[in-house]
Amino acid sequence: MKPIMLSKFKSFLKKNIKTALVAGAVTLGTIVNAQNYDINFNVRKLQHGQGPYVSGVKIDIDNGSYMGFTNANGVVNIPDVPSGNHTIRVSKEGYLQYTQNDYQLNSNSTFDACILPKTQIGPWGTNEFDVNKYKATFIISTGGYFGNRDPPQWAQIAPIENRINVIYRPNGNPHADSLLIQEAVSDLESMTGYDLITIGVYPEESSYTININDNTNFSAIGTDVDGTIVYGFSQITQTTQKKRVIHEIVKQFDMWPLSTYIYPSVMDPDVFTMTDLQPWDANHIAVTFDQHYAKLRNEQDLFISNMEERTIPVTPNPTVITSPQNNATNLSTAVNTVWNNISGADKYHMDIATDANFTNIIYDLLVLRKDTTINLQPNTQYHMRVRTENTAGNSAWSQAVTFTTINNTPGNTNITTPANNASNVPTPTTFNWTQSTNATQYNLEVALNSTFTNPEFDITATGLTTNVNLTGHRTYFSRVRGENVNGNGQWSQTITFQTLNHAPSAPTNLTPTPSNPQNAQEPIIFTWTQSTDIDNDPITYNLHIFNGTFNQTYQNIVTNTTTIPANTLQPGSQYTYNVTANDGELNTQSLDQILNTIALTIGSNSITSPANNATNVPTTTSYTWTQANNAERYNLEVSLNNTFTNIVQDVIVYDLDTILNLNGHRTYFNRIRGENINGTNVGQWSSTTTFSTINTAPTAPTNLNPTASNPQNAQEPIIFTWTQSTDIDNDPITYNLHIFNGTFNEIYNNITTNNYTLQANTLQPNSQYTYNITANDGELNTQSIDEIINTVAGTIGNTNITSPANNATNVPRDAQYTWTQANNATKYNLEVSLNNTFTNMIKDVIVYDLDTILNLNGNRTYFNRVRGETETDAGPWSQVTTFTTINTLPETPIITSPDTWIAGPEDYQNGQLIINYTTTAFDFDNDQVTTTLNVTGPNVNETFITTQGGQITQGIDSLLFEPNEEYTATIRATDNTGIVNGEDVTFIALVVGTNNQDRYATFSIYPNPTDGSINIELPVGLNTGFELSVFNSHGQEVAGLIVEEYNNQGPRIDLSTLVEGFYILRFRTGKQLFFCKLLIRK
C-alpha cells in the first residue's frame, strides 16, 4: 500500500459568524467576535508524480467536535471551525494514525500530514507493528570522512520499487555493464543479510549513490537530476555474501544537501546498539536527524513523533446535550444545538420532534460536528435527542431535552385608507395601514371578492403605505398582515370600497358622410370608431337618426357598426344621426352627422351664352343655359383651366340664367349641372365652354415726389413716389421710371411698387431733370404727366483719422491710414507733413475709400489731417494727429578683402595692404550712416571713418606688419540711434613693400591647381632646410613636414590624402615665413 499524503490546505475566513460563540464554547471557552473558518482538506496517495485522490479518510478536529470524510475526489470541507489551538487527527483503516496537537488555526494556516500503510512495516520481518519501536529504529548518525560531525541534514529514502532501468553510456568515465548492475541488484534483492548501507552525495556530479557492503567490496548506482540511473559499477561476484538492497535515492525528491556525507544507520530499539539491517520495508519515509522529521516531495511534513497506532473503532459512548438547556423557553427560532464531543465518533445523529415520544420528527440529521443551528417555528415546543455513531456501531440516545421557541410573530394591523365602504376612490389607489409589532414586512391582498380567492394583487411592502394600480368602476376587498422570519400575523379586518367610474371615450362617425349619399331602397351601413374605457367596462352603442318627420334610436349595439333595413329612410331626403357610447352608467355622444339619400335621376343641360370661343366678352358676364329634367337648382363652375382645378366662381342658381363679375383680359372655362334641392342628387356636368373677356388698360399714375419746388440733394439717395394704378382686369401692374435731360437719359424698368429710390450721386448736383411714370399690365400701358426735378449739392460732413492712433510710436514705415466717413463726400484728401503747420508736406493724396497705405521714412514724427471732398466742394479738415515711425538700423557693413586667415600678395598694392569693404551712406530711414574700420595687431592700430556708401578701399603701409603675426579688422555702421557690427576678419599679413621686396625671396609651387602632388621651387640663395605646414579653409593644420635635404630643383610633395578645396601652405625658414595658396581638385 502507498502512503497517503494530506495536501496543504488553506483556511478561509467565514463571513457569517453567528454560530461562533456556541460552537467554540465547548473546547475554547467563550469567544467574542471570533473568526470562523471553512477548512478544505485534499487527500491523495503518495508516489512519484501525483498520486490518485483517496476517499474515506477521516479528518477529526478536537476529538469529534468537527469531523469529515473525504469524498471520491479526495476532498472534505469542514465548515465553521473557530480560530485558535486544535487537535487534528487523520486516520483510515489499514494505515497508521496521525495526530497533531496544539495546531494553531488562523487565516494563513497550512497543515501537512502523511499516514503510512500498516502492512509490511514490522521492523523484524513480521506484520506486527509497535509504533514506539518503529520510531526508535531510525536514529541517524551524521559525519563525513574521519568522523567529522556536521549539523543535522536532510536525508531521503525511497523504495526500490520505483527504480528505473540503467542507461549505458559508452563515453566518458568507465561504467559497469548495465546487465551486470541489473543482475547484481536482482541477486541482492533476493537475499537477506546484515550489513551497513551508506548513502553518499557527490555534488560534482549532482547525483546520489547507494554504496553496498563496504569500501573494499561494494556496488554503486548513480542517478542524474531526474532520477534516471546513469552509471554504476560493481565488485560483487558470485562468491560475495549477497545482501538485500531495499532503498534507493531518487533525485526527484530534491532533498539532499551538498558537500555532505550522510550515514543513516539502523539501531536495534531494544539494546540501542548498531545492528545489521533487518529485512523490513519502510516505504516512502523521509527523516531528519534532529527531530525525526520526515519530508516528502517538498509538499508536506510528516512528524514521526505524531504517528501512532490507529485506534480500532469501538461503539462510541453516548453524548450529553449541553445546549439548549432542558425546559428552556423564549429561544430564537434559529436554535444553536450543542453536545459533548465523543472520541471515536464518526458522526452524530440528531432528532428533533414536536412530541416526547419522537413520533412526529421534524429534523432527522447526521452531523459531523458537535454543534449545528436549526431553524424552527416560533412559539412551539420541541424535543431533541442525539446519539454517536461509527463503523463499530451506535451509542444509546442521549437524554432528551425539551425547549420552547419565542413567540415573536407579528402583531395586528388595520387598513386606514381607503376608508371602509368608500366610493369614487381614485386610481391608482394609495393604501395605508397601522404598524404591526415585530413585523419586518407587510402582505397586502386586494381581491374582487370577500373570500380573496384569486386576489387581483398580492403585494409585499416594507413600509406602511403603497400605491396600487386598480381598475376604475370596481368593488374591491382588501386586507393586510405583518410578517417576519418567524411567521405571519393575523389578517386585518377586511375593508371594501368602490373605485371611481370613468366615462368611455366619445365615438367618431365614419360612414355615411354628407358627401356620400345613400340609396334609400337598399340597406344602409353605419360605422363609427371603437370607444375605449380605462375601467375596462363593457360598452354598448345607441344609433339615433332623425329629421323633421323621422326620429328613431337603435339601442344596445355591441360592435362599432350596424345596418338599418332598406326603405327605412325616404329617398331624396336629408337626415341627421349620432352615436352614443354607454358603459352601463356613464355615456358619451358623437357629433351630429348629415345623411343624404339619393332622389330621382337629374337630366343633362348645356350653356347657351356666352357663346363657346367668344372674345371681348364684357366683364359683367351674362350666363344662360338649358333646363335639366328633375333639376331643382343648378351648379355653375367657372375656372381658369379646363381641369377646373383653378375655379374662380362656383355658384348655385335656382333659375336658368345669372350674371357674374369676371376679370378682364382672361380666358375662362365653364360648365353646369342640375341638382336636387339639397345637392345630394346631381346630374352630369355639361360640355365645357370657353371665352375671353375684354382687356382694359390700367389707370394712369400721378407723380407725387419729387416736385420742381422741392430740390433734391444729388449726393444722397432720391426717393420717387407716385399714385398706385388700378386695373379692373386685376392684371399685375409694373412701372417704368424715366429720368432725362440734355446729358442724361435713363429708364428704370419693372418696378413692382409705387416708389423707387435712386442711388446717391446718380444725378449731378445743381442740375435740372424731367421724369415720368408708365404703368403697364403686360399688354396695355398709361403714362403720367412729365415732372421737373432740380438737384442741389449737399454740405460735406466732418471726418477723423482713426489710425494710426494719435501720439502712437513705433508705427511701421508702411503706415496704414483709416478715417471715418464724411457725409456727402465722394473722395478724401489726406495730407502728411513733418510739421504741424503743414508747410513741410511730404504726402498729399486723394483717396476714394476710407483707408490707404503710405510708405514713410523711419524714425520720423509725422503730422496728419484729412477732409471729405466732391468734384466742386470740400469739407473741413479733421483734427491733426501725430505719430512717430519705427527706427531702422543701418545695413551690416562687410569686409570683402583680405579673406579670413591670410592676406595674400593680391591684397597688396604699391607697398600697402589694401582693405576693401562695402557700406551704405543712408539707412532705410534716410539717416546719415557713419562707417568705422579698425585694424589692430602688432605695430598696427589704424582707424578709418567714412560717411560714403558703396565699395570703400583703405591702404596700410605693409612695412608696419610683422611676419607670422595675427591682425584683426573690425567694422561697424552707426546712425543717430544705433550701431550695427560687421563680421570681424582675422588674418596673417605677408610683408610686402618697396623697401624689402628684394629682401625676401619667395617659394612657388606647381602645378596649381593640382590633384594632390606638387613641386616646390625654392627661393634663390636658400641653402637651409625649411618647415612646411598646410592649413585648410578653417585654419586647421592638416599636414606638415620638415625638409632638411633636397636637390637644386626642390622637393616634390604628395598631398593626395587631402580632400578637394583651398589650402594655405606656410613655409618657415628660421624666422622668416612665406605663404602660398593651393587649390586641390580631383
Secondary structure, DSSP 8 states (H G I E B T S, - for coil): ---EEE----EEE-S--TTHHHHHHHHH---TT--EEEEEEEEEEESSSEEEE--S-EEEETTTTEEEE--TTSEEEEEEEESEEEEEEEE-TTB-EEEEEEEEE-TT----EEE-BSTT--TTSSS---HHHHHHH--EEE--GGG---S--EEE-EEGGG---B----SSS----HHHHHHHHHHHHT-------EEEEEGGGTEEEEE-SBTTB-EEEEE-TTS-EEEEEE---TTS------EE--GGG----SS-EEEE--B-TTT-SB----S---TT-EEETTT-EEEETTTEEEEGGGEE------------EEES-TTEEEE-SEEEEEE---TT-SEEEEEEESSTTSSSEEEEEEESBSEEEEE--TT-EEEEEEEEEETTEE------EEEEE---------EEES-TTEEEE-SSEEEEE---TT-SEEEEEEESSTT-SS-SEEEEESSSEEEE---SS-EEEEEEEEEETTEE------EEEEE---------EEES-TTS-B-TTS-EEEEE-----TT----EEEEEEE-SS-EEEEEEE-SSEEEE-TTSS-TT-EEEEEEEEE-SS-EEE---EEEEB--S------EEES-TTEEEE-SEEEEEE---TT-SEEEEEEESSTTSSSEEEEEEESSSEEEEE--SS-EEEEEEEEE-TTSSSB------EEEEE---------EEES-TTS-EETTS-EEEEE-----TT----EEEEEEE-SS-EEEEEEE-SSEEEE-TTSS-TT-EEEEEEEEE-SS-EEE---EEEEEE--------EEES-TTEEEE-SEEEEEE---TT-SEEEEEEESSTTSSSEEEEEEESSSEEEEE--SS-EEEEEEEEE-SS-B------EEEEE--------EEEES-SEEE-GGGEETTEEEEEEEE-SB-TT--B-EEEEEEEETTEEEEEEE---EEEEEEEEGGGS-TT-EEEEEEEEE-SS-EEE---EEEEE----SSSTTTS---EEESSSBSSEEEEE--TT--S-EEEEEE-TTS-EEEEEEE----TT--EEE-TTS-SEEEEEEEEETTEEEEEEEEE--
